[in-house]
Amino acid sequence: MRKQMIENAAFDVATQVRTVEDAIETALAEIADLQGRMIRARATMGVSTATGHEAFEQLAIALQSLVTARGGMAHCHMTLKETTQLVPGLRTVGFGDAQECPPKIAHADLRVVA
C-alpha cells in the first residue's frame, strides 16, 4: 500500500511538472505571436518604430523571463528525476517504456519497472 502511495505521489509530481513545462512553452508561443502582431500593426498604421516601443521592450523582458523559467523547469525536472534514486520505493521506478516522463499524452497502462 505504501509503495503504491509513493508511486502515485511521484506520478502526480511528474504530471504536474509536464503541465507547467507545457504552460511555459504555450506562453512563449503566444508572446512570439503577439510580437509579430505588434510589428504588423505598427507597419499597417504607418507609425514610427518609437511608437509603442516601450510596450515592445516590456514584452521582450517578459519573453526573456519565460525563457529563464523554461530553463529552470528543465533543471527542476532533471533534479527531480535524479532525486528518485534517493527515495525508497522509487529507486528503480520508470514510467512507461523509453518515452519522456510522463508521456505527453495517454495516461493509461503505466507500469512500474523493476
Biopython code that builds the backbone (N, CA, C, O; Angstrom):
import numpy as np
from Bio.PDB.StructureBuilder import StructureBuilder

atoms = [
    (1, "MET", "N", (0.814, -1.188, 0.000)),
    (1, "MET", "CA", (0.000, 0.000, 0.000)),
    (1, "MET", "C", (0.866, 1.264, 0.000)),
    (1, "MET", "O", (0.615, 2.189, -0.772)),
    (2, "ARG", "N", (1.892, 1.303, 0.871)),
    (2, "ARG", "CA", (2.771, 2.474, 0.926)),
    (2, "ARG", "C", (3.509, 2.670, -0.392)),
    (2, "ARG", "O", (3.661, 3.797, -0.863)),
    (3, "LYS", "N", (3.971, 1.564, -0.988)),
    (3, "LYS", "CA", (4.677, 1.661, -2.260)),
    (3, "LYS", "C", (3.775, 2.297, -3.326)),
    (3, "LYS", "O", (4.222, 3.138, -4.106)),
    (4, "GLN", "N", (2.521, 1.890, -3.350)),
    (4, "GLN", "CA", (1.572, 2.459, -4.320)),
    (4, "GLN", "C", (1.347, 3.944, -4.061)),
    (4, "GLN", "O", (1.234, 4.729, -5.002)),
    (5, "MET", "N", (1.281, 4.330, -2.795)),
    (5, "MET", "CA", (1.111, 5.741, -2.449)),
    (5, "MET", "C", (2.316, 6.556, -2.913)),
    (5, "MET", "O", (2.161, 7.665, -3.424)),
    (6, "ILE", "N", (3.512, 6.006, -2.734)),
    (6, "ILE", "CA", (4.734, 6.691, -3.168)),
    (6, "ILE", "C", (4.736, 6.839, -4.689)),
    (6, "ILE", "O", (5.047, 7.905, -5.218)),
    (7, "GLU", "N", (4.386, 5.756, -5.381)),
    (7, "GLU", "CA", (4.356, 5.797, -6.846)),
    (7, "GLU", "C", (3.314, 6.792, -7.346)),
    (7, "GLU", "O", (3.566, 7.519, -8.307)),
    (8, "ASN", "N", (2.148, 6.833, -6.707)),
    (8, "ASN", "CA", (1.109, 7.779, -7.106)),
    (8, "ASN", "C", (1.558, 9.219, -6.885)),
    (8, "ASN", "O", (1.322, 10.088, -7.724)),
    (9, "ALA", "N", (2.205, 9.463, -5.749)),
    (9, "ALA", "CA", (2.700, 10.810, -5.461)),
    (9, "ALA", "C", (3.746, 11.231, -6.495)),
    (9, "ALA", "O", (3.733, 12.365, -6.975)),
    (10, "ALA", "N", (4.646, 10.314, -6.832)),
    (10, "ALA", "CA", (5.679, 10.614, -7.836)),
    (10, "ALA", "C", (5.047, 10.883, -9.198)),
    (10, "ALA", "O", (5.466, 11.788, -9.920)),
    (11, "PHE", "N", (4.042, 10.095, -9.540)),
    (11, "PHE", "CA", (3.366, 10.299, -10.824)),
    (11, "PHE", "C", (2.655, 11.647, -10.843)),
    (11, "PHE", "O", (2.696, 12.351, -11.852)),
    (12, "ASP", "N", (2.000, 12.017, -9.735)),
    (12, "ASP", "CA", (1.331, 13.318, -9.652)),
    (12, "ASP", "C", (2.322, 14.458, -9.857)),
    (12, "ASP", "O", (2.030, 15.416, -10.573)),
    (13, "VAL", "N", (3.486, 14.358, -9.233)),
    (13, "VAL", "CA", (4.507, 15.398, -9.384)),
    (13, "VAL", "C", (5.000, 15.439, -10.829)),
    (13, "VAL", "O", (5.111, 16.513, -11.421)),
    (14, "ALA", "N", (5.294, 14.272, -11.393)),
    (14, "ALA", "CA", (5.793, 14.219, -12.771)),
    (14, "ALA", "C", (4.775, 14.794, -13.749)),
    (14, "ALA", "O", (5.144, 15.506, -14.683)),
    (15, "THR", "N", (3.508, 14.492, -13.540)),
    (15, "THR", "CA", (2.457, 15.009, -14.415)),
    (15, "THR", "C", (2.347, 16.523, -14.289)),
    (15, "THR", "O", (2.165, 17.216, -15.290)),
    (16, "GLN", "N", (2.454, 17.037, -13.079)),
    (16, "GLN", "CA", (2.374, 18.487, -12.885)),
    (16, "GLN", "C", (3.590, 19.195, -13.472)),
    (16, "GLN", "O", (3.462, 20.293, -14.013)),
    (17, "VAL", "N", (4.755, 18.589, -13.372)),
    (17, "VAL", "CA", (5.950, 19.166, -13.994)),
    (17, "VAL", "C", (5.716, 19.315, -15.490)),
    (17, "VAL", "O", (6.015, 20.361, -16.067)),
    (18, "ARG", "N", (5.193, 18.289, -16.109)),
    (18, "ARG", "CA", (4.901, 18.333, -17.557)),
    (18, "ARG", "C", (3.884, 19.434, -17.860)),
    (18, "ARG", "O", (4.027, 20.155, -18.847)),
    (19, "THR", "N", (2.863, 19.567, -17.019)),
    (19, "THR", "CA", (1.849, 20.599, -17.228)),
    (19, "THR", "C", (2.474, 21.989, -17.174)),
    (19, "THR", "O", (2.167, 22.842, -18.006)),
    (20, "VAL", "N", (3.344, 22.217, -16.202)),
    (20, "VAL", "CA", (3.997, 23.520, -16.071)),
    (20, "VAL", "C", (4.916, 23.777, -17.266)),
    (20, "VAL", "O", (4.929, 24.882, -17.808)),
    (21, "GLU", "N", (5.679, 22.769, -17.679)),
    (21, "GLU", "CA", (6.553, 22.922, -18.853)),
    (21, "GLU", "C", (5.734, 23.290, -20.086)),
    (21, "GLU", "O", (6.110, 24.183, -20.846)),
    (22, "ASP", "N", (4.627, 22.608, -20.277)),
    (22, "ASP", "CA", (3.773, 22.894, -21.435)),
    (22, "ASP", "C", (3.172, 24.299, -21.360)),
    (22, "ASP", "O", (3.064, 24.984, -22.377)),
    (23, "ALA", "N", (2.780, 24.729, -20.155)),
    (23, "ALA", "CA", (2.210, 26.064, -19.992)),
    (23, "ALA", "C", (3.231, 27.146, -20.339)),
    (23, "ALA", "O", (2.895, 28.141, -20.981)),
    (24, "ILE", "N", (4.459, 26.949, -19.918)),
    (24, "ILE", "CA", (5.509, 27.921, -20.234)),
    (24, "ILE", "C", (5.745, 27.974, -21.740)),
    (24, "ILE", "O", (5.872, 29.058, -22.311)),
    (25, "GLU", "N", (5.802, 26.826, -22.377)),
    (25, "GLU", "CA", (6.030, 26.817, -23.827)),
    (25, "GLU", "C", (4.853, 27.431, -24.581)),
    (25, "GLU", "O", (5.050, 28.100, -25.595)),
    (26, "THR", "N", (3.642, 27.211, -24.099)),
    (26, "THR", "CA", (2.475, 27.842, -24.722)),
    (26, "THR", "C", (2.568, 29.357, -24.581)),
    (26, "THR", "O", (2.297, 30.089, -25.532)),
    (27, "ALA", "N", (2.948, 29.825, -23.404)),
    (27, "ALA", "CA", (3.096, 31.265, -23.182)),
    (27, "ALA", "C", (4.188, 31.851, -24.088)),
    (27, "ALA", "O", (4.033, 32.954, -24.612)),
    (28, "LEU", "N", (5.278, 31.120, -24.268)),
    (28, "LEU", "CA", (6.340, 31.580, -25.179)),
    (28, "LEU", "C", (5.810, 31.733, -26.596)),
    (28, "LEU", "O", (6.092, 32.727, -27.266)),
    (29, "ALA", "N", (5.051, 30.762, -27.047)),
    (29, "ALA", "CA", (4.484, 30.822, -28.402)),
    (29, "ALA", "C", (3.509, 31.987, -28.536)),
    (29, "ALA", "O", (3.484, 32.665, -29.564)),
    (30, "GLU", "N", (2.709, 32.219, -27.503)),
    (30, "GLU", "CA", (1.750, 33.322, -27.535)),
    (30, "GLU", "C", (2.455, 34.678, -27.564)),
    (30, "GLU", "O", (2.019, 35.595, -28.260)),
    (31, "ILE", "N", (3.545, 34.798, -26.805)),
    (31, "ILE", "CA", (4.301, 36.057, -26.819)),
    (31, "ILE", "C", (4.915, 36.287, -28.200)),
    (31, "ILE", "O", (4.899, 37.407, -28.710)),
    (32, "ALA", "N", (5.452, 35.237, -28.797)),
    (32, "ALA", "CA", (6.024, 35.373, -30.138)),
    (32, "ALA", "C", (4.955, 35.825, -31.126)),
    (32, "ALA", "O", (5.214, 36.669, -31.985)),
    (33, "ASP", "N", (3.762, 35.267, -31.003)),
    (33, "ASP", "CA", (2.652, 35.659, -31.869)),
    (33, "ASP", "C", (2.289, 37.128, -31.639)),
    (33, "ASP", "O", (2.060, 37.876, -32.590)),
    (34, "LEU", "N", (2.239, 37.529, -30.375)),
    (34, "LEU", "CA", (1.924, 38.921, -30.048)),
    (34, "LEU", "C", (2.974, 39.872, -30.614)),
    (34, "LEU", "O", (2.636, 40.931, -31.143)),
    (35, "GLN", "N", (4.239, 39.498, -30.502)),
    (35, "GLN", "CA", (5.297, 40.350, -31.060)),
    (35, "GLN", "C", (5.084, 40.555, -32.563)),
    (35, "GLN", "O", (5.176, 41.675, -33.065)),
    (36, "GLY", "N", (4.803, 39.479, -33.260)),
    (36, "GLY", "CA", (4.560, 39.580, -34.699)),
    (36, "GLY", "C", (3.365, 40.467, -35.015)),
    (36, "GLY", "O", (3.413, 41.268, -35.948)),
    (37, "ARG", "N", (2.300, 40.328, -34.244)),
    (37, "ARG", "CA", (1.106, 41.154, -34.459)),
    (37, "ARG", "C", (1.406, 42.635, -34.196)),
    (37, "ARG", "O", (0.923, 43.513, -34.911)),
    (38, "MET", "N", (2.212, 42.894, -33.157)),
    (38, "MET", "CA", (2.558, 44.282, -32.860)),
    (38, "MET", "C", (3.375, 44.893, -34.001)),
    (38, "MET", "O", (3.156, 46.047, -34.371)),
    (39, "ILE", "N", (4.306, 44.131, -34.554)),
    (39, "ILE", "CA", (5.125, 44.628, -35.657)),
    (39, "ILE", "C", (4.258, 44.886, -36.891)),
    (39, "ILE", "O", (4.388, 45.919, -37.548)),
    (40, "ARG", "N", (3.366, 43.926, -37.197)),
    (40, "ARG", "CA", (2.481, 44.110, -38.355)),
    (40, "ARG", "C", (1.534, 45.290, -38.152)),
    (40, "ARG", "O", (1.269, 46.038, -39.093)),
    (41, "ALA", "N", (1.022, 45.462, -36.933)),
    (41, "ALA", "CA", (0.117, 46.578, -36.651)),
    (41, "ALA", "C", (0.831, 47.913, -36.834)),
    (41, "ALA", "O", (0.276, 48.842, -37.420)),
    (42, "ARG", "N", (2.068, 48.007, -36.330)),
    (42, "ARG", "CA", (2.824, 49.249, -36.489)),
    (42, "ARG", "C", (3.043, 49.563, -37.959)),
    (42, "ARG", "O", (2.890, 50.709, -38.383)),
    (43, "ALA", "N", (3.401, 48.544, -38.738)),
    (43, "ALA", "CA", (3.634, 48.752, -40.164)),
    (43, "ALA", "C", (2.337, 49.142, -40.879)),
    (43, "ALA", "O", (2.333, 50.016, -41.745)),
    (44, "THR", "N", (1.250, 48.487, -40.506)),
    (44, "THR", "CA", (-0.048, 48.795, -41.123)),
    (44, "THR", "C", (-0.473, 50.223, -40.813)),
    (44, "THR", "O", (-1.021, 50.910, -41.675)),
    (45, "MET", "N", (-0.226, 50.667, -39.601)),
    (45, "MET", "CA", (-0.614, 52.017, -39.187)),
    (45, "MET", "C", (0.325, 53.082, -39.735)),
    (45, "MET", "O", (-0.016, 54.264, -39.765)),
    (46, "GLY", "N", (1.506, 52.659, -40.168)),
    (46, "GLY", "CA", (2.459, 53.602, -40.734)),
    (46, "GLY", "C", (3.043, 54.555, -39.707)),
    (46, "GLY", "O", (3.380, 55.691, -40.039)),
    (47, "VAL", "N", (3.168, 54.108, -38.464)),
    (47, "VAL", "CA", (3.749, 54.969, -37.428)),
    (47, "VAL", "C", (5.212, 54.590, -37.221)),
    (47, "VAL", "O", (5.661, 53.530, -37.658)),
    (48, "SER", "N", (5.942, 55.470, -36.550)),
    (48, "SER", "CA", (7.367, 55.210, -36.342)),
    (48, "SER", "C", (7.562, 54.043, -35.371)),
    (48, "SER", "O", (6.660, 53.686, -34.614)),
    (49, "THR", "N", (8.752, 53.466, -35.412)),
    (49, "THR", "CA", (9.057, 52.357, -34.510)),
    (49, "THR", "C", (9.105, 52.805, -33.055)),
    (49, "THR", "O", (8.967, 51.981, -32.150)),
    (50, "ALA", "N", (9.300, 54.106, -32.819)),
    (50, "ALA", "CA", (9.309, 54.628, -31.445)),
    (50, "ALA", "C", (7.927, 54.525, -30.808)),
    (50, "ALA", "O", (7.802, 54.417, -29.589)),
    (51, "THR", "N", (6.883, 54.561, -31.653)),
    (51, "THR", "CA", (5.516, 54.464, -31.139)),
    (51, "THR", "C", (5.280, 53.041, -30.633)),
    (51, "THR", "O", (5.363, 52.078, -31.395)),
    (52, "GLY", "N", (4.994, 52.929, -29.376)),
    (52, "GLY", "CA", (4.741, 51.611, -28.789)),
    (52, "GLY", "C", (5.994, 50.818, -28.471)),
    (52, "GLY", "O", (5.916, 49.650, -28.090)),
    (53, "HIS", "N", (7.166, 51.458, -28.628)),
    (53, "HIS", "CA", (8.411, 50.723, -28.392)),
    (53, "HIS", "C", (8.555, 50.282, -26.943)),
    (53, "HIS", "O", (9.072, 49.196, -26.678)),
    (54, "GLU", "N", (8.104, 51.108, -25.999)),
    (54, "GLU", "CA", (8.205, 50.733, -24.589)),
    (54, "GLU", "C", (7.424, 49.446, -24.309)),
    (54, "GLU", "O", (7.885, 48.579, -23.566)),
    (55, "ALA", "N", (6.245, 49.333, -24.909)),
    (55, "ALA", "CA", (5.455, 48.102, -24.738)),
    (55, "ALA", "C", (6.193, 46.912, -25.353)),
    (55, "ALA", "O", (6.174, 45.811, -24.802)),
    (56, "PHE", "N", (6.836, 47.138, -26.486)),
    (56, "PHE", "CA", (7.588, 46.066, -27.143)),
    (56, "PHE", "C", (8.768, 45.631, -26.268)),
    (56, "PHE", "O", (9.058, 44.439, -26.167)),
    (57, "GLU", "N", (9.442, 46.585, -25.645)),
    (57, "GLU", "CA", (10.539, 46.252, -24.731)),
    (57, "GLU", "C", (10.048, 45.442, -23.537)),
    (57, "GLU", "O", (10.687, 44.465, -23.145)),
    (58, "GLN", "N", (8.922, 45.839, -22.960)),
    (58, "GLN", "CA", (8.367, 45.109, -21.824)),
    (58, "GLN", "C", (7.987, 43.684, -22.219)),
    (58, "GLN", "O", (8.160, 42.750, -21.436)),
    (59, "LEU", "N", (7.476, 43.524, -23.417)),
    (59, "LEU", "CA", (7.144, 42.193, -23.915)),
    (59, "LEU", "C", (8.409, 41.354, -24.082)),
    (59, "LEU", "O", (8.407, 40.157, -23.794)),
    (60, "ALA", "N", (9.480, 41.979, -24.545)),
    (60, "ALA", "CA", (10.753, 41.264, -24.689)),
    (60, "ALA", "C", (11.297, 40.837, -23.324)),
    (60, "ALA", "O", (11.880, 39.761, -23.198)),
    (61, "ILE", "N", (11.109, 41.668, -22.316)),
    (61, "ILE", "CA", (11.533, 41.306, -20.959)),
    (61, "ILE", "C", (10.715, 40.123, -20.458)),
    (61, "ILE", "O", (11.259, 39.198, -19.855)),
    (62, "ALA", "N", (9.421, 40.153, -20.706)),
    (62, "ALA", "CA", (8.559, 39.030, -20.310)),
    (62, "ALA", "C", (8.990, 37.748, -21.030)),
    (62, "ALA", "O", (9.007, 36.671, -20.434)),
    (63, "LEU", "N", (9.335, 37.874, -22.307)),
    (63, "LEU", "CA", (9.793, 36.722, -23.075)),
    (63, "LEU", "C", (11.069, 36.146, -22.470)),
    (63, "LEU", "O", (11.181, 34.934, -22.284)),
    (64, "GLN", "N", (12.030, 37.015, -22.163)),
    (64, "GLN", "CA", (13.285, 36.560, -21.572)),
    (64, "GLN", "C", (13.051, 35.889, -20.225)),
    (64, "GLN", "O", (13.696, 34.893, -19.898)),
    (65, "SER", "N", (12.134, 36.437, -19.453)),
    (65, "SER", "CA", (11.820, 35.832, -18.154)),
    (65, "SER", "C", (11.233, 34.438, -18.337)),
    (65, "SER", "O", (11.552, 33.529, -17.570)),
    (66, "LEU", "N", (10.393, 34.261, -19.328)),
    (66, "LEU", "CA", (9.823, 32.937, -19.586)),
    (66, "LEU", "C", (10.876, 31.959, -20.091)),
    (66, "LEU", "O", (10.829, 30.773, -19.762)),
    (67, "VAL", "N", (11.818, 32.439, -20.880)),
    (67, "VAL", "CA", (12.915, 31.576, -21.327)),
    (67, "VAL", "C", (13.720, 31.112, -20.110)),
    (67, "VAL", "O", (14.112, 29.948, -20.023)),
    (68, "THR", "N", (13.959, 32.026, -19.179)),
    (68, "THR", "CA", (14.655, 31.664, -17.944)),
    (68, "THR", "C", (13.831, 30.658, -17.137)),
    (68, "THR", "O", (14.374, 29.690, -16.604)),
    (69, "ALA", "N", (12.528, 30.889, -17.052)),
    (69, "ALA", "CA", (11.647, 29.962, -16.332)),
    (69, "ALA", "C", (11.642, 28.587, -17.000)),
    (69, "ALA", "O", (11.605, 27.564, -16.316)),
    (70, "ARG", "N", (11.680, 28.562, -18.324)),
    (70, "ARG", "CA", (11.725, 27.290, -19.057)),
    (70, "ARG", "C", (12.976, 26.506, -18.684)),
    (70, "ARG", "O", (12.917, 25.298, -18.453)),
    (71, "GLY", "N", (14.105, 27.200, -18.627)),
    (71, "GLY", "CA", (15.353, 26.549, -18.220)),
    (71, "GLY", "C", (15.301, 26.077, -16.780)),
    (71, "GLY", "O", (15.816, 25.010, -16.446)),
    (72, "GLY", "N", (14.675, 26.880, -15.927)),
    (72, "GLY", "CA", (14.523, 26.485, -14.532)),
    (72, "GLY", "C", (13.676, 25.230, -14.394)),
    (72, "GLY", "O", (13.990, 24.352, -13.589)),
    (73, "MET", "N", (12.617, 25.141, -15.166)),
    (73, "MET", "CA", (11.772, 23.946, -15.113)),
    (73, "MET", "C", (12.510, 22.733, -15.669)),
    (73, "MET", "O", (12.350, 21.625, -15.155)),
    (74, "ALA", "N", (13.308, 22.925, -16.702)),
    (74, "ALA", "CA", (14.092, 21.809, -17.244)),
    (74, "ALA", "C", (15.065, 21.307, -16.183)),
    (74, "ALA", "O", (15.247, 20.100, -16.020)),
    (75, "HIS", "N", (15.689, 22.236, -15.463)),
    (75, "HIS", "CA", (16.619, 21.867, -14.397)),
    (75, "HIS", "C", (15.870, 21.183, -13.246)),
    (75, "HIS", "O", (16.343, 20.193, -12.687)),
    (76, "CYS", "N", (14.707, 21.720, -12.904)),
    (76, "CYS", "CA", (13.873, 21.113, -11.857)),
    (76, "CYS", "C", (13.504, 19.680, -12.247)),
    (76, "CYS", "O", (13.582, 18.772, -11.419)),
    (77, "HIS", "N", (13.105, 19.477, -13.495)),
    (77, "HIS", "CA", (12.730, 18.148, -13.985)),
    (77, "HIS", "C", (13.905, 17.180, -13.849)),
    (77, "HIS", "O", (13.746, 16.057, -13.369)),
    (78, "MET", "N", (15.079, 17.627, -14.274)),
    (78, "MET", "CA", (16.267, 16.790, -14.204)),
    (78, "MET", "C", (16.610, 16.461, -12.739)),
    (78, "MET", "O", (16.949, 15.322, -12.416)),
    (79, "THR", "N", (16.519, 17.462, -11.868)),
    (79, "THR", "CA", (16.820, 17.246, -10.460)),
    (79, "THR", "C", (15.836, 16.275, -9.822)),
    (79, "THR", "O", (16.234, 15.394, -9.060)),
    (80, "LEU", "N", (14.550, 16.435, -10.132)),
    (80, "LEU", "CA", (13.549, 15.507, -9.609)),
    (80, "LEU", "C", (13.800, 14.084, -10.102)),
    (80, "LEU", "O", (13.650, 13.121, -9.350)),
    (81, "LYS", "N", (14.177, 13.965, -11.354)),
    (81, "LYS", "CA", (14.460, 12.641, -11.909)),
    (81, "LYS", "C", (15.638, 11.997, -11.166)),
    (81, "LYS", "O", (15.597, 10.809, -10.844)),
    (82, "GLU", "N", (16.682, 12.779, -10.898)),
    (82, "GLU", "CA", (17.832, 12.263, -10.153)),
    (82, "GLU", "C", (17.456, 11.940, -8.705)),
    (82, "GLU", "O", (17.964, 10.979, -8.128)),
    (83, "THR", "N", (16.570, 12.742, -8.126)),
    (83, "THR", "CA", (16.162, 12.566, -6.740)),
    (83, "THR", "C", (15.427, 11.253, -6.524)),
    (83, "THR", "O", (15.456, 10.706, -5.421)),
    (84, "THR", "N", (14.771, 10.740, -7.553)),
    (84, "THR", "CA", (14.044, 9.473, -7.385)),
    (84, "THR", "C", (14.965, 8.355, -6.929)),
    (84, "THR", "O", (14.517, 7.395, -6.303)),
    (85, "GLN", "N", (16.243, 8.472, -7.237)),
    (85, "GLN", "CA", (17.193, 7.436, -6.821)),
    (85, "GLN", "C", (17.469, 7.477, -5.317)),
    (85, "GLN", "O", (18.068, 6.548, -4.776)),
    (86, "LEU", "N", (17.043, 8.532, -4.644)),
    (86, "LEU", "CA", (17.256, 8.673, -3.206)),
    (86, "LEU", "C", (16.015, 8.341, -2.384)),
    (86, "LEU", "O", (16.072, 8.287, -1.156)),
    (87, "VAL", "N", (14.897, 8.121, -3.068)),
    (87, "VAL", "CA", (13.632, 7.884, -2.368)),
    (87, "VAL", "C", (13.322, 6.390, -2.357)),
    (87, "VAL", "O", (13.164, 5.779, -3.415)),
    (88, "PRO", "N", (13.236, 5.801, -1.167)),
    (88, "PRO", "CA", (12.871, 4.383, -1.103)),
    (88, "PRO", "C", (11.522, 4.158, -1.790)),
    (88, "PRO", "O", (10.559, 4.890, -1.562)),
    (89, "GLY", "N", (11.480, 3.143, -2.620)),
    (89, "GLY", "CA", (10.266, 2.850, -3.363)),
    (89, "GLY", "C", (10.270, 3.445, -4.757)),
    (89, "GLY", "O", (9.437, 3.080, -5.587)),
    (90, "LEU", "N", (11.198, 4.360, -5.028)),
    (90, "LEU", "CA", (11.286, 4.966, -6.363)),
    (90, "LEU", "C", (12.627, 4.698, -7.028)),
    (90, "LEU", "O", (12.818, 5.043, -8.194)),
    (91, "ARG", "N", (13.536, 4.103, -6.322)),
    (91, "ARG", "CA", (14.908, 3.973, -6.824)),
    (91, "ARG", "C", (14.993, 3.311, -8.186)),
    (91, "ARG", "O", (15.850, 3.669, -8.995)),
    (92, "THR", "N", (14.133, 2.367, -8.448)),
    (92, "THR", "CA", (14.202, 1.662, -9.731)),
    (92, "THR", "C", (12.905, 1.814, -10.514)),
    (92, "THR", "O", (12.533, 0.938, -11.294)),
    (93, "VAL", "N", (12.222, 2.933, -10.299)),
    (93, "VAL", "CA", (10.929, 3.121, -10.945)),
    (93, "VAL", "C", (11.098, 3.889, -12.241)),
    (93, "VAL", "O", (11.806, 4.894, -12.298)),
    (94, "GLY", "N", (10.445, 3.408, -13.266)),
    (94, "GLY", "CA", (10.352, 4.124, -14.529)),
    (94, "GLY", "C", (8.917, 4.055, -14.986)),
    (94, "GLY", "O", (8.271, 3.021, -14.822)),
    (95, "PHE", "N", (8.401, 5.120, -15.551)),
    (95, "PHE", "CA", (7.033, 5.140, -16.047)),
    (95, "PHE", "C", (7.053, 4.910, -17.547)),
    (95, "PHE", "O", (7.736, 5.625, -18.281)),
    (96, "GLY", "N", (6.302, 3.909, -18.006)),
    (96, "GLY", "CA", (6.228, 3.640, -19.433)),
    (96, "GLY", "C", (7.467, 2.929, -19.916)),
    (96, "GLY", "O", (8.168, 2.277, -19.142)),
    (97, "ASP", "N", (7.736, 3.060, -21.211)),
    (97, "ASP", "CA", (8.928, 2.420, -21.764)),
    (97, "ASP", "C", (10.012, 3.466, -21.981)),
    (97, "ASP", "O", (10.486, 4.039, -21.000)),
    (98, "ALA", "N", (10.418, 3.738, -23.178)),
    (98, "ALA", "CA", (11.530, 4.662, -23.421)),
    (98, "ALA", "C", (11.046, 6.077, -23.725)),
    (98, "ALA", "O", (11.782, 6.867, -24.316)),
    (99, "GLN", "N", (9.834, 6.399, -23.333)),
    (99, "GLN", "CA", (9.285, 7.720, -23.606)),
    (99, "GLN", "C", (9.707, 8.713, -22.545)),
    (99, "GLN", "O", (10.315, 8.358, -21.536)),
    (100, "GLU", "N", (9.362, 9.989, -22.803)),
    (100, "GLU", "CA", (9.612, 11.016, -21.804)),
    (100, "GLU", "C", (8.805, 10.694, -20.558)),
    (100, "GLU", "O", (7.870, 9.895, -20.622)),
    (101, "CYS", "N", (9.149, 11.305, -19.415)),
    (101, "CYS", "CA", (8.432, 11.000, -18.183)),
    (101, "CYS", "C", (7.586, 12.178, -17.737)),
    (101, "CYS", "O", (8.138, 13.266, -17.573)),
    (102, "PRO", "N", (6.327, 12.042, -17.536)),
    (102, "PRO", "CA", (5.454, 11.026, -18.100)),
    (102, "PRO", "C", (5.187, 11.354, -19.559)),
    (102, "PRO", "O", (5.510, 12.452, -20.012)),
    (103, "PRO", "N", (4.599, 10.415, -20.309)),
    (103, "PRO", "CA", (4.289, 10.711, -21.708)),
    (103, "PRO", "C", (3.407, 11.949, -21.798)),
    (103, "PRO", "O", (2.586, 12.200, -20.915)),
    (104, "LYS", "N", (3.579, 12.722, -22.871)),
    (104, "LYS", "CA", (2.845, 13.968, -23.030)),
    (104, "LYS", "C", (1.341, 13.714, -23.099)),
    (104, "LYS", "O", (0.548, 14.527, -22.624)),
    (105, "ILE", "N", (0.956, 12.599, -23.683)),
    (105, "ILE", "CA", (-0.448, 12.222, -23.759)),
    (105, "ILE", "C", (-0.584, 10.783, -23.316)),
    (105, "ILE", "O", (0.414, 10.084, -23.139)),
    (106, "ALA", "N", (-1.780, 10.348, -23.141)),
    (106, "ALA", "CA", (-2.100, 8.964, -22.779)),
    (106, "ALA", "C", (-1.539, 8.602, -21.415)),
    (106, "ALA", "O", (-0.337, 8.391, -21.257)),
    (107, "HIS", "N", (-2.409, 8.536, -20.457)),
    (107, "HIS", "CA", (-2.017, 8.200, -19.096)),
    (107, "HIS", "C", (-2.368, 6.765, -18.748)),
    (107, "HIS", "O", (-2.308, 6.374, -17.583)),
    (108, "ALA", "N", (-2.729, 5.990, -19.736)),
    (108, "ALA", "CA", (-3.181, 4.622, -19.463)),
    (108, "ALA", "C", (-2.015, 3.655, -19.425)),
    (108, "ALA", "O", (-0.991, 3.880, -20.070)),
    (109, "ASP", "N", (-2.168, 2.596, -18.681)),
    (109, "ASP", "CA", (-1.286, 1.449, -18.642)),
    (109, "ASP", "C", (0.164, 1.824, -18.325)),
    (109, "ASP", "O", (1.086, 1.382, -19.011)),
    (110, "LEU", "N", (0.362, 2.628, -17.301)),
    (110, "LEU", "CA", (1.719, 2.901, -16.846)),
    (110, "LEU", "C", (2.127, 1.767, -15.934)),
    (110, "LEU", "O", (1.343, 1.340, -15.087)),
    (111, "ARG", "N", (3.327, 1.278, -16.091)),
    (111, "ARG", "CA", (3.799, 0.151, -15.312)),
    (111, "ARG", "C", (5.055, 0.525, -14.535)),
    (111, "ARG", "O", (5.852, 1.353, -14.976)),
    (112, "VAL", "N", (5.215, -0.084, -13.399)),
    (112, "VAL", "CA", (6.436, 0.083, -12.616)),
    (112, "VAL", "C", (7.429, -0.930, -13.137)),
    (112, "VAL", "O", (7.128, -2.118, -13.252)),
    (113, "VAL", "N", (8.620, -0.443, -13.452)),
    (113, "VAL", "CA", (9.662, -1.315, -13.983)),
    (113, "VAL", "C", (10.705, -1.516, -12.912)),
    (113, "VAL", "O", (11.286, -0.553, -12.412)),
    (114, "ALA", "N", (10.948, -2.773, -12.555)),
    (114, "ALA", "CA", (11.933, -3.052, -11.502)),
    (114, "ALA", "C", (13.269, -3.395, -12.101)),
    (114, "ALA", "O", (14.223, -3.660, -11.370)),
]
sb = StructureBuilder()
sb.init_structure("model")
sb.init_model(0)
sb.init_chain("A")
sb.init_seg("    ")
for serial, (resi, resn, name, xyz) in enumerate(atoms, 1):
    if name == "N":
        sb.init_residue(resn, " ", resi, " ")
    sb.init_atom(name, np.array(xyz, "f"), 0.0, 1.0, " ", f" {name:<3s}", serial, name[0])
structure = sb.get_structure()
